[in-house]
Amino acid sequence: MTHPAPAIHHDAANCRFATTVEGVIAHLDYEVEAGVLVITHTIVPAAIGGRGIAGQLVQAAFDHARRCGLKVRPECSYADVWARRHHETVGDLLG
């Protein structure tokens, strides 16, 4: 079954990208250190897992970093694996 892509919202005040699917919140937390967006956690509850939401959250973080001229350091294990799988499109942002 194909699920529509959820709207990802950037909560800059709390250093978070988030979405709500079926009333359940998924989010990615980050910090910015010396021009580097550090992805610290990607959380997708099991109730809405398996839909590619984590990848969409990580993509949103990388897109934001590119727009803002930031490098990205994925400390979250999921984000690190995602970045390795998409190295051809995000490799220039890794720092």
Secondary structure, 3 states (H helix, E strand, C coil): CCCCCCCCEEEHHHCEEEEEECCEEEEEEEEEECCEEEEEEEECCHHHCCCCHHHHHHHHHHHHHHHHCCEEEECCHHHHHHHHHCHHHHHHHEC
